Amino acid sequence: MSQYNGNGNGNGNGNGNGNGPKRNPKINLGSVGTMSKTTVPQDTRDRHRASNSHLEFDQPVILEQSPHWSHAILWALLSLTSFGMVWAYFAKIDYAVPARGKLEPQGAVKEVQAPVGGVVTKIHIKEGQRVKEGDLLLSFEPKATQAQLTSLNKRRATLIRENQFYQAAISNPNYPPVPPPGLDIQLSSQLPSLIASRNTVLAEIRLYRAQLSGGSKSANLSPEQRIRLQYGTSALDARIAELESRIGSLQEQLKQNQIQLANGRDILTVEQGILA
């Protein structure tokens, strides 16, 4: 019986791994008297071994990725998604919405008014800070305040001169003073004559009343003269009332000027304190 090495290909070197056509060798047992062994040369075996090793390296290789990276990426995505959902639920987002309204403080409010107006240049206190009497709150622009102070000084000087003129005219009506230059006094020329007329009328009234009271001079008067004297007395009383009314208006004007002068002094003191 013969023994073959199955490394042959299609050219006589068939591969025993099924790469070549399979052949069923027929052995004639009748012609073979003894078993013979077929020997393949060494170089042929080397060639077949190299061919098999070449075929083994040419086969495709499948590389499997490590599962650690895929797990890490998956957990990172899940963590980011969860964090984003939690942040979107609890986070506060500010929106600017235009609206009309009035801001009112919760506690009691005490208004602080300045004696004069002006442009505020500096605020010396903070919101909610406690203050006491005498604390500096605001600073105004000194230019407008200085101009107002100059105007008040001029007004104060004018009121002083006008007051002095009225006092001199009342105390000495026979020799009335000349109005100072720059003063617009409408009744200054009438005041002395009004005072003189008032004094004259008062003297006449006293004389008439003495006659009506039954004095020695009134005994020679006729009834008609007495009636005329009474009418004259009534007319003089009306004239006196008119003169007293006009003098009262002048005195009222004098009082108003004195009040304005006092207010001007107070404002001047405040302005000087602000500019100090």
C-alpha positions in Angstrom: 0.0 0.0 0.0 1.3 3.5 -0.9 1.3 6.6 1.5 1.1 10.2 0.1 1.8 13.5 1.8 -1.2 15.7 1.2 0.6 19.0 0.4 0.0 19.1 -3.3 -1.7 21.9 -5.2 -3.3 22.0 -8.6 0.1 21.4 -10.2 0.9 18.3 -8.3 1.3 20.1 -5.0 -2.2 19.7 -3.6 -3.0 21.3 -0.3 -4.3 18.8 2.2 -6.4 21.5 4.0 -9.0 21.5 1.2 -7.4 24.2 -0.9 -6.9 22.0 -3.9 -9.1 19.5 -5.8 -9.6 16.4 -3.8 -8.4 13.2 -5.4 -9.1 9.7 -4.4 -5.9 7.7 -5.2 -6.5 4.3 -6.3 -4.1 1.7 -5.2 -3.7 -1.5 -7.1 -3.1 -4.0 -4.4 -2.6 -6.7 -6.9 0.4 -5.1 -8.5 2.0 -4.1 -5.2 3.6 -7.0 -3.5 5.0 -5.1 -0.6 4.2 -1.8 1.1 6.3 1.1 -0.2 6.7 4.6 1.3 6.8 7.6 -0.9 9.2 10.3 0.4 8.7 14.0 -0.4 11.8 16.0 -0.8 12.9 18.5 1.9 12.8 21.6 -0.4 9.2 20.8 -1.4 8.2 20.6 2.2 9.8 24.0 2.9 8.0 25.6 0.0 4.7 24.3 1.2 5.4 25.4 4.7 6.2 29.0 3.5 3.1 29.0 1.3 0.9 28.0 4.3 2.5 30.6 6.5 1.9 33.3 3.9 -1.7 32.3 3.6 -2.1 32.5 7.3 -0.9 36.1 7.5 -3.1 37.2 4.6 -6.3 36.2 6.4 -8.5 39.2 7.7 -8.1 40.1 11.4 -11.0 41.5 13.5 -9.9 43.9 16.3 -12.3 44.3 19.2 -12.4 47.6 21.0 -12.0 47.7 24.8 -15.4 48.3 26.5 -14.0 50.7 29.1 -13.9 53.8 26.7 -17.4 53.2 25.5 -18.7 52.9 29.0 -16.9 56.1 30.1 -18.3 58.1 27.2 -21.8 56.8 27.8 -21.6 57.7 31.5 -20.2 61.1 30.7 -23.2 61.8 28.3 -25.7 60.6 30.9 -24.1 62.8 33.6 -24.1 65.9 31.4 -27.7 65.3 30.5 -28.8 64.8 34.1 -26.9 67.9 35.2 -28.4 70.0 32.5 -32.0 68.9 33.4 -31.4 69.5 37.1 -29.9 73.0 36.5 -32.7 73.9 34.1 -35.2 73.0 36.8 -33.6 74.8 39.8 -31.6 77.6 38.2 -33.0 81.2 38.3 -32.9 83.1 35.0 -33.5 86.9 35.1 -35.7 88.4 32.5 -36.0 92.1 31.7 -39.7 92.9 31.3 -40.8 96.5 30.8 -43.6 97.5 33.2 -45.1 100.6 34.7 -45.3 101.0 38.4 -44.5 103.0 41.5 -41.9 102.0 44.1 -43.0 102.6 47.6 -40.9 101.9 50.7 -42.2 99.5 53.3 -41.5 101.6 56.4 -42.3 105.1 57.3 -41.0 107.9 55.1 -39.9 111.3 56.4 -39.5 114.0 53.7 -36.4 116.1 54.0 -36.7 119.5 52.3 -33.9 121.9 51.5 -34.5 125.6 52.2 -33.2 126.4 48.7 -33.2 124.5 45.4 -30.3 123.7 43.2 -28.3 121.0 41.4 -27.1 118.2 43.7 -23.4 117.4 43.2 -22.8 114.9 46.0 -24.8 112.7 48.4 -23.0 112.3 51.8 -25.2 109.4 53.1 -26.1 105.9 52.0 -29.5 104.3 51.7 -30.8 103.1 55.0 -28.2 105.0 57.0 -29.4 106.6 60.2 -28.9 110.4 60.5 -29.4 112.9 63.2 -30.0 116.7 63.3 -27.1 118.6 61.9 -25.7 115.9 59.7 -24.7 116.9 56.2 -26.9 115.2 53.6 -26.4 116.9 50.2 -24.1 119.3 48.5 -25.4 121.7 45.9 -23.6 123.3 43.0 -22.2 126.5 44.4 -22.5 128.6 41.2 -26.3 128.8 41.2 -26.4 129.2 45.0 -23.8 132.0 44.8 -25.9 133.9 42.1 -29.0 133.5 44.3 -27.1 134.7 47.3 -26.0 137.8 45.4 -29.6 138.5 44.3 -30.8 138.1 47.9 -28.2 140.5 49.2 -29.4 143.1 46.7 -33.0 142.6 47.6 -32.1 142.8 51.3 -30.4 146.2 50.8 -33.4 147.5 48.8 -35.8 146.5 51.6 -33.7 148.1 54.2 -33.6 151.4 52.4 -37.4 151.3 51.7 -38.1 150.5 55.3 -36.0 153.4 56.4 -37.8 155.8 54.1 -41.2 154.8 55.4 -40.2 155.2 59.0 -38.8 158.7 58.2 -41.9 159.7 56.3 -44.3 158.6 59.1 -42.2 160.2 61.9 -41.8 163.6 60.1 -44.7 164.2 57.6 -44.0 168.0 57.4 -40.6 167.4 55.9 -40.8 164.2 54.0 -37.5 162.6 52.9 -36.5 162.1 49.3 -36.9 158.5 48.1 -33.5 156.8 47.6 -32.4 156.3 44.1 -33.4 152.9 42.6 -36.6 152.5 44.7 -40.0 152.2 43.0 -42.3 153.7 45.7 -45.6 154.6 44.2 -47.1 156.2 47.4 -44.0 157.9 48.7 -45.2 161.4 47.5 -48.7 161.0 49.0 -47.7 159.7 52.4 -46.7 163.1 54.0 -49.8 164.9 52.7 -52.1 162.1 53.9 -50.6 162.2 57.3 -50.9 166.1 57.4 -54.5 165.9 56.2 -55.4 163.4 58.8 -54.0 165.5 61.6 -55.9 168.6 60.3 -59.2 166.7 60.0 -58.7 165.3 63.5 -58.3 168.8 64.9 -61.5 170.0 63.1 -63.4 167.0 64.4 -62.4 167.8 67.9 -63.6 171.4 67.5 -66.9 170.4 66.0 -67.5 167.8 68.7 -66.8 170.4 71.3 -69.3 172.7 69.7 -72.0 170.0 69.5 -71.5 169.0 73.1 -73.0 172.3 74.2 -70.0 174.5 74.7 -70.1 178.3 75.0 -69.5 178.8 71.3 -72.3 176.4 70.2 -75.0 178.3 72.0 -75.2 181.0 69.2 -75.7 178.4 66.4 -79.1 178.2 64.7 -80.8 174.8 64.1 -79.8 174.9 60.5 -76.2 175.5 61.4 -76.3 172.7 63.8 -77.6 170.4 61.1 -74.9 171.5 58.7 -72.4 171.0 61.5 -73.5 167.5 62.0 -73.3 166.8 58.3 -69.9 168.3 58.2 -68.9 166.1 61.1 -70.1 163.0 59.3 -68.2 163.9 56.2 -65.1 164.5 58.2 -65.6 161.1 59.9 -65.9 159.5 56.5 -62.8 161.3 55.3 -60.9 160.3 58.4 -61.9 156.7 57.8 -60.7 156.9 54.3 -57.4 158.4 55.3 -56.9 155.8 58.1 -57.6 153.1 55.6 -55.0 154.4 53.2 -52.5 154.8 56.1 -53.4 151.3 57.2 -52.6 150.0 53.7 -49.3 151.8 53.9 -48.5 150.4 57.3 -49.5 146.9 56.0 -47.1 147.3 53.1 -44.4 148.4 55.6 -45.1 145.2 57.6 -44.8 143.0 54.5 -41.5 144.7 53.6 -40.3 143.9 57.1 -41.4 140.3 56.8 -39.6 140.0 53.5 -36.6 141.5 55.0 -36.6 139.0 57.8 -37.0 136.1 55.4 -34.2 137.5 53.3 -32.0 137.5 56.4 -32.9 133.9 57.2 -32.2 132.7 53.6 -29.0 134.7 53.6 -27.9 132.9 56.8 -28.7 129.5 55.2 -26.9 130.3 52.0 -23.8 131.4 53.9 -23.9 128.2 55.9 -24.1 126.1 52.7 -21.2 128.0 51.1 -19.1 127.8 54.2 
